Amino acid sequence: IFDNLGVNYQYWFKLYPWEDIAFEDGLCKTLEAIMKNQKAILLNPAYTLIFQSKRLLKIVYELFPNSSYLLQTDYEPLQQCKQVEKKAFGREGANVVILDENQEIVEKRDGEYGNYKEIYQKFANYPQNSQSEFYQAGLFFAYEPCGLGFRKGGAILDNMSKFVGHVIA
């Protein structure tokens, strides 16, 4: 991958979602050629699509049901607990619904991911700061974990959430 001055870029971070790339043959074949010919290293490569599918959470929960690091997760609504309904490949809080113990809507965001299947996960608050803003960490991969980012916002972190700059010393 080169810029208009002929400078070669060995690392490339694509912002276009893998689940959308999978439906566009031309783009998918182009990225495949770049990777096969080792012309660039993609940060957040195609296999991360597996990690981005929220439906994987149910499989992991079933493998480790007593883990203190995992929340109860199912393909069907949970019984008698506050929970979050998410879409398998939603982004930026789109199509997220927070439901109370009676499955009544507490908070909801519409979005463009309504065609994906749902996943239901027991509700857990994000950590909060003194201004009552919620925080969420995000991890980036390029063959191994290589980056960490934080976002802050409301109970549903959406496209209005702010990126939080940080340094790990």
Buried (B, 14 or more C-beta within 10 A) or exposed (E): EEEEEEEEEEEBEBEEEBBEBEEEEEBBEEBEEBBEEEBBBBBBBBEBBEEBBBBBBBEEBEEEEEEEEBBBBBEEEBEEBBBBBBBBBBBBBBBBBBBEEEBEEBEBBEBEBEEBEBBBBBBEEBEEEEEEBBBBEEEEBBEEEEEEEBBBBBBBBBEEBEEBEEEEE
